[in-house]
Amino acid sequence: MTVCYNKLWKLLIDKNMKKKDLRLATGMSTTALAKLGRNEHINTEILTKICAALDCDFCDIIELVKEEQHD
């Protein structure tokens, strides 16, 4: 399985926030933000800070997606 942060990007749109606003609100590095953009795994501490800044839960910003099997 792989992670997908599309829910996070939709939530930012709903809250009229830019990625830079999220970075500043959480204190995360530009590297961590770039990892989010590439759907890479990041530290749960960062996910917790995002949830605190956006007043949401993990399930509101991240989802697990099954990888397609290629034979």
N, CA, C and O atoms as CSV, one atom per row, in Angstrom:
chain,resi,resn,atom,element,x,y,z
A,1,MET,N,N,0.835,-1.178,0.000
A,1,MET,CA,C,0.000,0.000,0.000
A,1,MET,C,C,0.880,1.243,0.000
A,1,MET,O,O,2.015,1.231,0.477
A,2,THR,N,N,0.330,2.291,-0.540
A,2,THR,CA,C,1.037,3.559,-0.566
A,2,THR,C,C,0.144,4.643,0.029
A,2,THR,O,O,-1.074,4.480,0.106
A,3,VAL,N,N,0.751,5.741,0.446
A,3,VAL,CA,C,-0.025,6.832,1.029
A,3,VAL,C,C,-0.388,7.855,-0.040
A,3,VAL,O,O,0.313,8.011,-1.040
A,4,CYS,N,N,-1.490,8.542,0.193
A,4,CYS,CA,C,-1.952,9.571,-0.723
A,4,CYS,C,C,-2.466,10.741,0.119
A,4,CYS,O,O,-3.250,10.545,1.047
A,5,TYR,N,N,-2.028,11.939,-0.203
A,5,TYR,CA,C,-2.406,13.123,0.562
A,5,TYR,C,C,-3.405,14.004,-0.179
A,5,TYR,O,O,-3.515,15.191,0.130
A,6,ASN,N,N,-4.131,13.459,-1.143
A,6,ASN,CA,C,-5.108,14.262,-1.888
A,6,ASN,C,C,-6.153,14.894,-0.971
A,6,ASN,O,O,-6.614,16.007,-1.225
A,7,LYS,N,N,-6.527,14.183,0.094
A,7,LYS,CA,C,-7.497,14.739,1.042
A,7,LYS,C,C,-6.950,16.009,1.698
A,7,LYS,O,O,-7.698,16.954,1.949
A,8,LEU,N,N,-5.651,16.025,1.971
A,8,LEU,CA,C,-5.027,17.208,2.567
A,8,LEU,C,C,-5.134,18.390,1.620
A,8,LEU,O,O,-5.492,19.490,2.042
A,9,TRP,N,N,-4.829,18.180,0.347
A,9,TRP,CA,C,-4.856,19.288,-0.621
A,9,TRP,C,C,-6.282,19.815,-0.793
A,9,TRP,O,O,-6.485,21.020,-0.945
A,10,LYS,N,N,-7.268,18.916,-0.770
A,10,LYS,CA,C,-8.668,19.346,-0.868
A,10,LYS,C,C,-9.074,20.148,0.361
A,10,LYS,O,O,-9.798,21.139,0.258
A,11,LEU,N,N,-8.598,19.708,1.535
A,11,LEU,CA,C,-8.914,20.414,2.768
A,11,LEU,C,C,-8.304,21.815,2.769
A,11,LEU,O,O,-8.932,22.768,3.229
A,12,LEU,N,N,-7.092,21.937,2.256
A,12,LEU,CA,C,-6.464,23.262,2.162
A,12,LEU,C,C,-7.287,24.180,1.269
A,12,LEU,O,O,-7.478,25.354,1.588
A,13,ILE,N,N,-7.773,23.650,0.157
A,13,ILE,CA,C,-8.618,24.449,-0.745
A,13,ILE,C,C,-9.876,24.897,-0.012
A,13,ILE,O,O,-10.270,26.060,-0.102
A,14,ASP,N,N,-10.509,23.973,0.715
A,14,ASP,CA,C,-11.723,24.300,1.461
A,14,ASP,C,C,-11.476,25.385,2.508
A,14,ASP,O,O,-12.350,26.210,2.776
A,15,LYS,N,N,-10.283,25.377,3.094
A,15,LYS,CA,C,-9.944,26.360,4.124
A,15,LYS,C,C,-9.258,27.599,3.533
A,15,LYS,O,O,-8.798,28.471,4.270
A,16,ASN,N,N,-9.195,27.666,2.206
A,16,ASN,CA,C,-8.592,28.790,1.500
A,16,ASN,C,C,-7.149,29.031,1.949
A,16,ASN,O,O,-6.733,30.166,2.179
A,17,MET,N,N,-6.401,27.939,2.066
A,17,MET,CA,C,-5.000,28.010,2.480
A,17,MET,C,C,-4.100,27.537,1.347
A,17,MET,O,O,-4.486,26.709,0.522
A,18,LYS,N,N,-2.905,28.081,1.330
A,18,LYS,CA,C,-1.889,27.644,0.383
A,18,LYS,C,C,-0.926,26.698,1.114
A,18,LYS,O,O,-0.903,26.649,2.344
A,19,LYS,N,N,-0.144,25.959,0.347
A,19,LYS,CA,C,0.828,25.050,0.956
A,19,LYS,C,C,1.795,25.818,1.856
A,19,LYS,O,O,2.195,25.326,2.911
A,20,LYS,N,N,2.163,27.019,1.435
A,20,LYS,CA,C,3.073,27.844,2.237
A,20,LYS,C,C,2.429,28.186,3.578
A,20,LYS,O,O,3.107,28.188,4.605
A,21,ASP,N,N,1.121,28.477,3.579
A,21,ASP,CA,C,0.414,28.772,4.826
A,21,ASP,C,C,0.469,27.580,5.770
A,21,ASP,O,O,0.671,27.738,6.974
A,22,LEU,N,N,0.289,26.394,5.219
A,22,LEU,CA,C,0.354,25.180,6.021
A,22,LEU,C,C,1.749,24.994,6.601
A,22,LEU,O,O,1.905,24.654,7.774
A,23,ARG,N,N,2.738,25.215,5.784
A,23,ARG,CA,C,4.127,25.065,6.245
A,23,ARG,C,C,4.414,26.021,7.398
A,23,ARG,O,O,5.021,25.627,8.394
A,24,LEU,N,N,3.985,27.265,7.271
A,24,LEU,CA,C,4.227,28.241,8.322
A,24,LEU,C,C,3.426,27.938,9.583
A,24,LEU,O,O,3.921,28.150,10.690
A,25,ALA,N,N,2.203,27.449,9.435
A,25,ALA,CA,C,1.352,27.140,10.587
A,25,ALA,C,C,1.865,25.945,11.381
A,25,ALA,O,O,1.639,25.856,12.588
A,26,THR,N,N,2.551,25.031,10.710
A,26,THR,CA,C,3.020,23.812,11.378
A,26,THR,C,C,4.501,23.860,11.727
A,26,THR,O,O,4.965,23.094,12.571
A,27,GLY,N,N,5.242,24.750,11.087
A,27,GLY,CA,C,6.682,24.801,11.309
A,27,GLY,C,C,7.429,23.691,10.595
A,27,GLY,O,O,8.592,23.428,10.900
A,28,MET,N,N,6.764,23.031,9.640
A,28,MET,CA,C,7.430,21.941,8.919
A,28,MET,C,C,8.428,22.504,7.908
A,28,MET,O,O,8.318,23.654,7.482
A,29,SER,N,N,9.370,21.702,7.545
A,29,SER,CA,C,10.383,22.115,6.578
A,29,SER,C,C,9.844,22.053,5.152
A,29,SER,O,O,8.826,21.414,4.885
A,30,THR,N,N,10.532,22.717,4.257
A,30,THR,CA,C,10.146,22.645,2.850
A,30,THR,C,C,10.346,21.223,2.327
A,30,THR,O,O,9.640,20.785,1.419
A,31,THR,N,N,11.306,20.510,2.901
A,31,THR,CA,C,11.552,19.119,2.515
A,31,THR,C,C,10.342,18.250,2.857
A,31,THR,O,O,9.915,17.427,2.047
A,32,ALA,N,N,9.797,18.434,4.050
A,32,ALA,CA,C,8.621,17.660,4.459
A,32,ALA,C,C,7.432,17.984,3.557
A,32,ALA,O,O,6.676,17.090,3.178
A,33,LEU,N,N,7.270,19.246,3.218
A,33,LEU,CA,C,6.182,19.647,2.331
A,33,LEU,C,C,6.350,19.019,0.952
A,33,LEU,O,O,5.374,18.594,0.333
A,34,ALA,N,N,7.582,18.963,0.479
A,34,ALA,CA,C,7.854,18.335,-0.814
A,34,ALA,C,C,7.525,16.841,-0.777
A,34,ALA,O,O,7.005,16.295,-1.750
A,35,LYS,N,N,7.826,16.185,0.341
A,35,LYS,CA,C,7.497,14.760,0.486
A,35,LYS,C,C,5.993,14.552,0.417
A,35,LYS,O,O,5.521,13.597,-0.200
A,36,LEU,N,N,5.241,15.443,1.051
A,36,LEU,CA,C,3.785,15.363,0.979
A,36,LEU,C,C,3.327,15.473,-0.472
A,36,LEU,O,O,2.434,14.748,-0.909
A,37,GLY,N,N,3.942,16.377,-1.201
A,37,GLY,CA,C,3.581,16.580,-2.599
A,37,GLY,C,C,3.876,15.374,-3.479
A,37,GLY,O,O,3.243,15.186,-4.517
A,38,ARG,N,N,4.839,14.557,-3.061
A,38,ARG,CA,C,5.203,13.358,-3.823
A,38,ARG,C,C,4.562,12.097,-3.239
A,38,ARG,O,O,4.908,10.983,-3.631
A,39,ASN,N,N,3.628,12.277,-2.301
A,39,ASN,CA,C,2.959,11.151,-1.636
A,39,ASN,C,C,3.951,10.188,-1.005
A,39,ASN,O,O,3.805,8.970,-1.110
A,40,GLU,N,N,4.957,10.744,-0.350
A,40,GLU,CA,C,5.942,9.927,0.350
A,40,GLU,C,C,5.597,9.873,1.833
A,40,GLU,O,O,4.848,10.712,2.334
A,41,HIS,N,N,6.140,8.896,2.524
A,41,HIS,CA,C,5.911,8.761,3.960
A,41,HIS,C,C,6.614,9.893,4.699
A,41,HIS,O,O,7.742,10.262,4.373
A,42,ILE,N,N,5.920,10.442,5.707
A,42,ILE,CA,C,6.537,11.454,6.552
A,42,ILE,C,C,6.300,11.096,8.013
A,42,ILE,O,O,5.486,10.228,8.328
A,43,ASN,N,N,7.005,11.760,8.878
A,43,ASN,CA,C,6.950,11.539,10.313
A,43,ASN,C,C,5.546,11.796,10.853
A,43,ASN,O,O,4.885,12.749,10.442
A,44,THR,N,N,5.093,10.953,11.768
A,44,THR,CA,C,3.762,11.153,12.350
A,44,THR,C,C,3.683,12.432,13.174
A,44,THR,O,O,2.597,12.979,13.366
A,45,GLU,N,N,4.808,12.908,13.657
A,45,GLU,CA,C,4.821,14.187,14.384
A,45,GLU,C,C,4.367,15.319,13.460
A,45,GLU,O,O,3.637,16.214,13.885
A,46,ILE,N,N,4.794,15.281,12.213
A,46,ILE,CA,C,4.378,16.293,11.236
A,46,ILE,C,C,2.892,16.151,10.939
A,46,ILE,O,O,2.177,17.150,10.860
A,47,LEU,N,N,2.420,14.913,10.772
A,47,LEU,CA,C,0.985,14.694,10.541
A,47,LEU,C,C,0.167,15.228,11.711
A,47,LEU,O,O,-0.898,15.813,11.511
A,48,THR,N,N,0.658,15.031,12.928
A,48,THR,CA,C,-0.038,15.526,14.120
A,48,THR,C,C,-0.101,17.050,14.115
A,48,THR,O,O,-1.131,17.631,14.457
A,49,LYS,N,N,0.995,17.696,13.727
A,49,LYS,CA,C,1.013,19.160,13.659
A,49,LYS,C,C,0.044,19.671,12.592
A,49,LYS,O,O,-0.625,20.686,12.786
A,50,ILE,N,N,-0.025,18.962,11.468
A,50,ILE,CA,C,-0.967,19.345,10.408
A,50,ILE,C,C,-2.396,19.245,10.925
A,50,ILE,O,O,-3.205,20.148,10.710
A,51,CYS,N,N,-2.703,18.154,11.602
A,51,CYS,CA,C,-4.054,17.965,12.138
A,51,CYS,C,C,-4.394,19.044,13.168
A,51,CYS,O,O,-5.523,19.533,13.204
A,52,ALA,N,N,-3.433,19.412,13.993
A,52,ALA,CA,C,-3.674,20.462,14.985
A,52,ALA,C,C,-3.928,21.804,14.296
A,52,ALA,O,O,-4.823,22.551,14.692
A,53,ALA,N,N,-3.138,22.105,13.267
A,53,ALA,CA,C,-3.283,23.379,12.558
A,53,ALA,C,C,-4.598,23.467,11.793
A,53,ALA,O,O,-5.189,24.541,11.680
A,54,LEU,N,N,-5.054,22.324,11.266
A,54,LEU,CA,C,-6.275,22.317,10.454
A,54,LEU,C,C,-7.506,21.855,11.231
A,54,LEU,O,O,-8.603,21.785,10.678
A,55,ASP,N,N,-7.321,21.539,12.522
A,55,ASP,CA,C,-8.403,21.057,13.374
A,55,ASP,C,C,-9.111,19.860,12.737
A,55,ASP,O,O,-10.321,19.876,12.512
A,56,CYS,N,N,-8.315,18.819,12.454
A,56,CYS,CA,C,-8.856,17.629,11.807
A,56,CYS,C,C,-8.162,16.388,12.360
A,56,CYS,O,O,-7.366,16.484,13.294
A,57,ASP,N,N,-8.459,15.233,11.789
A,57,ASP,CA,C,-7.875,13.962,12.207
A,57,ASP,C,C,-7.060,13.381,11.049
A,57,ASP,O,O,-7.177,13.833,9.910
A,58,PHE,N,N,-6.237,12.379,11.349
A,58,PHE,CA,C,-5.415,11.757,10.307
A,58,PHE,C,C,-6.244,11.345,9.088
A,58,PHE,O,O,-5.845,11.573,7.946
A,59,CYS,N,N,-7.398,10.739,9.349
A,59,CYS,CA,C,-8.208,10.221,8.242
A,59,CYS,C,C,-8.738,11.339,7.335
A,59,CYS,O,O,-9.210,11.071,6.231
A,60,ASP,N,N,-8.658,12.590,7.803
A,60,ASP,CA,C,-9.106,13.715,6.984
A,60,ASP,C,C,-8.035,14.195,6.007
A,60,ASP,O,O,-8.332,14.955,5.084
A,61,ILE,N,N,-6.778,13.751,6.207
A,61,ILE,CA,C,-5.686,14.269,5.371
A,61,ILE,C,C,-4.903,13.201,4.623
A,61,ILE,O,O,-4.149,13.515,3.702
A,62,ILE,N,N,-5.073,11.955,5.009
A,62,ILE,CA,C,-4.262,10.896,4.408
A,62,ILE,C,C,-5.134,9.677,4.131
A,62,ILE,O,O,-6.083,9.400,4.864
A,63,GLU,N,N,-4.808,8.964,3.080
A,63,GLU,CA,C,-5.483,7.702,2.809
A,63,GLU,C,C,-4.474,6.703,2.272
A,63,GLU,O,O,-3.456,7.073,1.688
A,64,LEU,N,N,-4.775,5.442,2.480
A,64,LEU,CA,C,-3.934,4.373,1.963
A,64,LEU,C,C,-4.541,3.869,0.662
A,64,LEU,O,O,-5.747,3.638,0.571
A,65,VAL,N,N,-3.694,3.706,-0.335
A,65,VAL,CA,C,-4.143,3.272,-1.650
A,65,VAL,C,C,-3.417,1.975,-1.990
A,65,VAL,O,O,-2.197,1.877,-1.863
A,66,LYS,N,N,-4.187,0.987,-2.423
A,66,LYS,CA,C,-3.572,-0.286,-2.827
A,66,LYS,C,C,-2.816,-0.077,-4.129
A,66,LYS,O,O,-3.305,0.543,-5.073
A,67,GLU,N,N,-1.616,-0.614,-4.144
A,67,GLU,CA,C,-0.819,-0.557,-5.381
A,67,GLU,C,C,-1.306,-1.623,-6.334
A,67,GLU,O,O,-1.639,-2.735,-5.923
A,68,GLU,N,N,-1.345,-1.283,-7.601
A,68,GLU,CA,C,-1.788,-2.246,-8.595
A,68,GLU,C,C,-0.728,-3.334,-8.775
A,68,GLU,O,O,0.469,-3.052,-8.820
A,69,GLN,N,N,-1.184,-4.559,-8.876
A,69,GLN,CA,C,-0.279,-5.686,-9.089
A,69,GLN,C,C,-0.036,-5.848,-10.586
A,69,GLN,O,O,-0.980,-5.919,-11.374
A,70,HIS,N,N,1.216,-5.905,-10.964
A,70,HIS,CA,C,1.555,-6.142,-12.369
A,70,HIS,C,C,2.177,-7.521,-12.491
A,70,HIS,O,O,3.177,-7.815,-11.835
A,71,ASP,N,N,1.596,-8.362,-13.321
A,71,ASP,CA,C,2.113,-9.735,-13.498
A,71,ASP,C,C,3.183,-9.802,-14.533
A,71,ASP,O,O,3.718,-10.878,-14.800
